[in-house]
Amino acid sequence: MDDFQSHFVTANGIRMHLWRAGHGPTLLLLHGWPEFCRTWRRVIPLLASEFDLIAPDLRGFGETEKPDPGPTDAMTVDVLAEDMLAFLDALGLDRPVGFVSHDVGAYVTQALVRRWPARAAGLFFFNCPYPGIGRRWAEPEHLKEIWYQSFHQMPFAANLVGFSRETCRLYIGHFLRHWSGDPTPSMRISRPGSTIS
């Protein structure tokens, strides 16, 4: 089952893309960076018989709208949390749901649940920083895995990575191969101004 049906909703003023499958208690699957809903393509078939699975693309990722064309201070974890709250409301999910969150998605879920704890039935985070990580963040073994976070704050990063389709493929492909366990991830370049999907 690798042919998921796409849906779109408008939430927090943006058009958001999602995959939805299954029946049962709701689990919201929030991807990390540089991912989008497709990162859950192997998990969804395993859980769809027991759960209502919803995998959205976060703001600026995949097929979800990207209102700011470049780097902006307006894109914060609180904005993403507000997106997800509005997203749940747009889907009519006013009851608590379970969250399974990776990387950036885990930041978003933590921010959402701190502000609106009654919306969560349960939490599962992986590969996520958290308050209190302290000095471990700067350990050499950890730094070699997070160098890109500092790189992305450089004023030339977007121009360097986005120089050509090939530089995008090389850069994003590195992360997909390194972290996904899939040595041959499929990639296509989306419309200009969008993310790689």
C-alpha positions as MATLAB code, in Angstrom:
seq = 'MDDFQSHFVTANGIRMHLWRAGHGPTLLLLHGWPEFCRTWRRVIPLLASEFDLIAPDLRGFGETEKPDPGPTDAMTVDVLAEDMLAFLDALGLDRPVGFVSHDVGAYVTQALVRRWPARAAGLFFFNCPYPGIGRRWAEPEHLKEIWYQSFHQMPFAANLVGFSRETCRLYIGHFLRHWSGDPTPSMRISRPGSTIS';
ca = [
       0.000    0.000    0.000;
       2.056    2.902   -1.295;
      -0.720    4.726   -3.136;
      -2.259    6.982   -0.499;
      -5.086    9.328   -1.296;
      -4.324   13.016   -0.780;
      -6.699   15.409    0.937;
      -6.504   19.147    1.543;
      -7.947   21.360    4.282;
      -7.589   25.046    5.049;
      -6.284   25.702    8.543;
      -4.726   28.766   10.143;
      -5.024   30.595    6.820;
      -3.089   28.077    4.695;
      -3.997   25.151    2.471;
      -2.651   21.997    4.112;
      -2.064   18.616    2.496;
      -2.555   15.313    4.292;
      -2.810   11.577    3.865;
      -5.500    9.767    5.846;
      -6.083    6.040    6.186;
      -7.508    3.481    8.571;
     -10.133    3.278   11.288;
     -10.016    3.497   15.053;
      -8.485    5.930   17.542;
      -6.816    8.860   15.776;
      -3.037    9.160   15.523;
      -1.536   12.328   14.071;
       1.800   11.512   12.394;
       4.073   14.574   12.272;
       7.168   14.354   10.101;
      10.601   15.855   10.668;
      13.043   17.639    8.383;
      13.572   17.243    5.416;
      10.514   15.053    5.233;
       6.812   15.329    4.490;
       3.849   12.938    4.845;
       5.463   10.329    2.585;
       7.916    9.536    5.374;
       5.085    7.507    6.962;
       4.395    5.401    3.831;
       5.716    2.185    5.402;
       4.140    2.782    8.812;
       0.606    3.525    7.636;
      -0.133    0.064    6.183;
       1.050   -1.555    9.411;
      -1.266    0.520   11.624;
      -4.280    1.291    9.402;
      -6.299   -1.691   10.622;
      -6.238   -0.346   14.199;
      -5.941    3.448   13.908;
      -7.293    6.445   12.031;
      -3.949    7.728   10.722;
      -3.518   11.335    9.651;
      -0.198   12.433    8.170;
      -0.107   16.138    7.265;
       2.632   18.066    5.518;
       3.736   20.845    7.869;
       3.700   24.459    6.658;
       6.169   24.860    3.790;
       6.728   21.113    3.338;
       5.449   18.806    0.605;
       2.160   20.002   -0.822;
       1.193   22.279    2.080;
       1.230   25.965    1.291;
       4.373   27.991    1.914;
       3.194   31.580    2.476;
       6.705   32.970    2.982;
       8.932   32.304   -0.060;
      12.202   32.514    1.863;
      13.622   32.375    5.361;
      11.506   34.319    7.836;
      11.310   35.020   11.544;
       7.534   34.583   11.226;
       7.988   30.795   10.952;
       8.194   29.598   14.541;
       7.330   26.442   16.418;
       4.389   28.312   17.914;
       3.036   29.095   14.427;
       3.387   25.412   13.497;
       1.607   24.401   16.720;
      -1.206   26.835   15.908;
      -1.335   25.307   12.405;
      -1.802   21.841   13.907;
      -4.476   23.009   16.353;
      -6.394   24.658   13.490;
      -5.756   21.537   11.377;
      -7.369   19.305   14.023;
     -10.301   21.715   14.229;
     -10.665   21.776   10.415;
     -10.927   17.974   10.475;
     -13.550   18.137   13.229;
     -11.245   16.439   15.742;
     -12.138   18.171   18.978;
     -11.477   15.009   21.004;
      -7.949   14.112   22.214;
      -5.740   12.388   19.635;
      -2.470   10.497   19.826;
       0.669   12.111   18.437;
       3.582   10.273   16.844;
       6.226   12.869   16.066;
       9.710   12.910   14.592;
      12.348   15.663   14.732;
      10.694   19.022   13.836;
       7.288   17.378   14.263;
       8.256   16.584   17.862;
       9.049   20.261   18.513;
       5.637   21.145   17.115;
       3.842   18.538   19.213;
       5.622   19.635   22.389;
       4.600   23.265   21.778;
       1.015   22.268   20.955;
       0.559   20.027   23.987;
       2.086   22.550   26.391;
      -0.503   25.131   25.279;
      -3.470   22.777   24.732;
      -2.849   19.636   26.826;
      -6.466   18.479   26.572;
      -5.953   17.836   22.823;
      -3.522   14.945   23.435;
      -4.512   11.371   24.227;
      -0.886   10.250   24.129;
       2.573   11.228   22.892;
       5.391    9.365   21.185;
       8.517   11.316   20.175;
      11.635   10.107   18.473;
      14.835   11.768   17.353;
      13.827   14.995   19.034;
      15.551   17.627   21.114;
      13.777   18.630   24.262;
      14.104   21.216   27.003;
      16.867   20.228   29.389;
      19.131   18.447   26.881;
      21.891   20.797   28.081;
      25.514   20.154   27.165;
      24.781   16.897   25.359;
      23.648   18.999   22.378;
      27.238   20.164   21.811;
      28.991   16.796   22.179;
      31.115   15.949   19.093;
      29.118   12.819   18.250;
      25.918   14.847   18.312;
      27.288   17.859   16.391;
      28.171   15.758   13.348;
      24.476   14.866   13.065;
      23.076   18.405   13.471;
      25.568   20.602   11.567;
      22.888   21.440    8.997;
      20.886   23.367   11.606;
      23.656   25.958   11.903;
      24.277   25.840    8.147;
      20.632   26.749    7.429;
      21.007   29.952    9.437;
      23.745   31.221    7.143;
      22.553   33.888    4.679;
      23.957   31.959    1.688;
      22.523   28.532    2.565;
      19.325   28.721    0.489;
      21.209   30.015   -2.570;
      23.891   27.355   -2.251;
      21.517   24.425   -1.790;
      18.998   25.816   -4.280;
      21.587   26.674   -6.926;
      20.307   23.921   -9.192;
      18.136   20.843   -9.178;
      21.294   18.784   -8.851;
      22.515   20.631   -5.739;
      19.046   20.110   -4.212;
      19.177   16.400   -5.045;
      22.669   16.018   -3.594;
      21.898   17.904   -0.403;
      18.465   16.499    0.396;
      19.479   13.055   -0.889;
      22.294   12.946    1.682;
      19.806   13.253    4.533;
      17.309   10.835    3.057;
      19.977    8.170    2.552;
      21.707    8.838    5.882;
      18.590    8.816    8.058;
      15.974    6.763    6.252;
      17.760    3.456    5.927;
      16.620    3.444    2.301;
      19.746    3.740    0.122;
      17.679    4.664   -2.951;
      14.994    7.152   -1.888;
      12.854    8.472   -4.709;
      12.891   12.213   -5.137;
      11.305   14.677   -7.476;
      11.685   18.428   -7.454;
       8.422   20.321   -6.977;
       7.344   23.617   -8.442;
       9.680   26.608   -7.888;
       9.482   27.939   -4.351;
       8.253   24.632   -2.961;
      10.130   22.013   -1.017;
      11.552   18.852   -2.457;
       9.001   16.093   -2.469;
];
